[in-house]
């Protein structure tokens, strides 16, 4: 059985929310009509009417992305963007800022996949050049008698290429990129 794409699940949840929202608005319009009639009656009697009913905006279904949102990223954003994120929450599309930001980041990455692919290709080339340069330096050190002891070879993250030699030997996750070692 094939797993469903988490973002497709979000899209389905948003579609469901829209349908629920339309139904809530239909019900609210009926309640508002009733309130208007009651208000006219109350005003004709000289008494104060009650406040109008407010619609109950449905929340979007909670869609959890198991393992997909285990990373925390602190980011500074401007007030305008934060207001837009809060608007999505207030509208009931998302329950938290974290959910809204995760969704928007993912959509932005998908929208700029062309850029991601170009950068990924360039990074792979850089890593290969770095690996070759390190091999040449090792060879040169051996030729000059300056070779490092073979007891403790340099450790590098296979994903981001950062030097992990100075970190504890028992780490299982790269602190720079989060990939498993």
N, C-alpha and C positions, 0 to 999 in steps of 0.2 A: 504494500500500500504506500502510495507516494504522499509525503507530508505536504500540507498546504503552505504556500508562501505566506509568511506573517503579514506582509504588507497587503496582500490580497485579502487577508482576513480583516485588516483594518478598513479596507475599502468596502467590504461587505457590511461591516459594522456601521460605517458612515451611511451607507445606503439605507440600512435598517433604521438608523437614527432619523434620517430625513423623512422616511415614511411615518415613523412614530410622531415626529414633530408636526407633520401635516395633519395627522389625526388629532393631536392635541390642539392645534389651531382651530380646526373645525369645531371641536367641542367647546373651546373657549369662546368662539364667535357666538355660539348658541347661548352660552351662559351670559355673555355680554348683552345680547338682545334682551334676555330675561331681566338682567340688572337694569337696563335702560327703562323698561316698562315699570319695574318696581320703583325706580327713582322718580319717574314722572308722577306715579301715584303718591309717593312719599312727599314730594314737593307740593303737589296739589293739596295735600292735607296740612301743609305747613311744617312738616317735620324734616329733620336732616336725614338724607339717605346714607346708606352704608357705602363703604369704599367699593370700587369695582373689583371684580374677581381678577386674579392674576393667573396666567397660564402656568402650568407646571412643565417646565422644559425637561424633556426626557434626557437622561444621561446616555452617552454612547456605551455600547456593550464593552465590557472590559476584555480586551484582547491581550493576552500575555504572550510575550515572545520568550519562550524558554531558552535560557542561555544566551539569547541574542542581545540582552540589555544588561549584561553583568558589569559593564565598564562605566565608571563615573568620570565625566569630563567637566571641569569647571570652565566657564566661559563668561566673558563680559559682553553684554549686548546693550544697545542703546534703548532709551525709554520707548521710542516708537515701536521697535520690534517686540519689546516686552509687553506693551499694551496689546499688540496684535495676538501674542501668545495667550495673554489673559482673556482676551475676547473669545478665543477658541474654547477656552475652559468654561467661561461664563455661558457660552452658547450650548455647552454640554457635549461638544465633540470629544473632549478629553477630560480626564479627571484631574490630571496633574500637569504642571509645567514640564516635568520630565517626559511624560508621554508625548506631549505636543512637540517639544523640541526634538525628541528622538524621531518622530514621524517626519517632521520637516527636514531634518538633516538627511534622513534616508532618501526622501524625495528629491532633495537638492543633489545628492550624489548620483542618483539615477538620472536626473536631468542633465548632469554634466559628465556623463560616463565617458564621453570623448576625451575630456581633459584628464580624467582619472587614468585612462588607458595610456595616454601620452606620458604622464608622469611615472606610471608604473614601469613603462618600457625604459625610460631614462634612468630610473632608480636601479633597475636590474643591470644596466650597463655600468653604472657607477660602482655597484657592489662587485661586479666582475673585475673591473679595473683596480679597485681597492684590494681584492684578493690577490690579483697578479702582482701588484706593487708590494704587498706584504711578503709574498713568496720571494720576490727579487731581493728584498731587504734581508730576509732570513739567509738566503744564499750568500749574499755579500758579507754578512756577519760571520758566517761559517768560514768563508774564504779568508777573512781578516783575523780569525781566531776570537771573535767577539760573540760567538753564538751563545744564546741563553741556554740555561740548563734544560735538559729535556724533561726534567721532573715536572715542571709546571708550564705547560704550553699555554699560549694565549687562548682565551675562549671568546668567541664572538657569537652574537645572536644570528641565527641563520636567516631570520626575517629582515631585521633592520641593519644588521652588520655592525652594531655597536660593540665595543670591547667590554667584555664582562669579567675579565681576569681579576680585577680588584674587588669583585663582589664575592659573597660567600659561595662555596662550592655546591651547597645544597639547594640553591634557588632553582625553581622549576618553571618560572615565568619571567620573561624579559621585563625589567622595570621601565624600559624605554618605549616599547611598542605593545607589550601585553601578550606576545605570542608564547606558546608553550615551548620549552627547551627540551 
